[in-house]
């Protein structure tokens, strides 16, 4: 029990038949987050535990054993990393243990932990966790990356964040026809195919990849999830795309090409014909 543990700041030394307290070297956390260096998982939260017990119990974690994390990366590194790896983390992570550590270190709040607990399915719990991290006031604090790494490692998901401090690689995708995209062409294409997309596009299948490919932000992803009517979901996805630059449309095409090749083919054809019937009034789907 935690109540029987010897505080980490005290060591006991036997002299004759009595034990006396002697000072122990201070445990120093490399992060200035106001949390203990050594943590363990208790019934409700993470609490201090002695180093000796941490080494002997399988459910204990030596948080300070992780190597130093480089701080040579931009302030929005964590936010961009979560977006790029969003589909993969949703597939493989377990939110419960990760959330406990992030909460104990002030990265997420009580309401976030409660929202995660209220979700019934693992994937939805992870979705709620990632969105809590992305809107955290500490999202741009470089020490938060270290805490996220430690939390994922404790939950046996270290492989999901092992390259979290490395530069985010460009997707290196291009419009297949080699043509220069323009706002007018894009608007015409979506104008022509909007109704068809509303009827045939499976938003549930593509939504997570839209974040991973950089078409939608995590906040926009949540906005789409909260819409119950599927055609309206598609309509708002297209509206988001029209507000952004030409590259986002190209990335959207590659998501469609991944999940629905016939529709991707029709997108290419519509782009070729973009200037032939440019009349926004024909389809009120796109505003």
ZIURRA-V527528 format. One record per pair of residues at least 24 apart in sequence whose C-alpha atoms are under 7 Angstrom apart, sorted by the first residue. I is the first residue (numbers start at 1). J is the second residue. If there is no record, write none. Layout:
i->(I	I)
j->(J	J)
This chain:
i->(2	5	5	6	7	8	8	8	29	31	33	35	37	37	38	38	38	39	45	46	46	46	61	63	69	71	73	75	75	76	78	78	79	79	81	81	83	83	83	84	84	84	85	86	86	86	87	87	87	89	90	90	90	91	93	93	94	94	95	95	95	97	98	98	98	99	101	102	102	102	107	107	107	108	108	108	131	174	175	181	182	183	185	185	185	187	188	188	189	189	189	189	191	191	191	194	195	197	198	198	198	199	203	206	209	210	210	213	215	215	215	235	239)
j->(49	49	50	50	50	49	50	51	64	143	105	105	63	64	62	63	64	63	100	100	101	104	154	150	146	142	165	140	142	140	139	145	134	139	164	168	211	212	218	211	212	213	212	208	211	212	208	209	212	160	123	126	127	123	126	157	122	126	125	126	129	155	151	152	155	129	151	147	148	151	133	136	138	132	133	136	218	250	250	246	246	246	271	274	275	242	274	278	267	270	271	274	280	283	286	285	285	234	231	234	235	231	234	255	255	252	255	251	248	251	252	285	286)
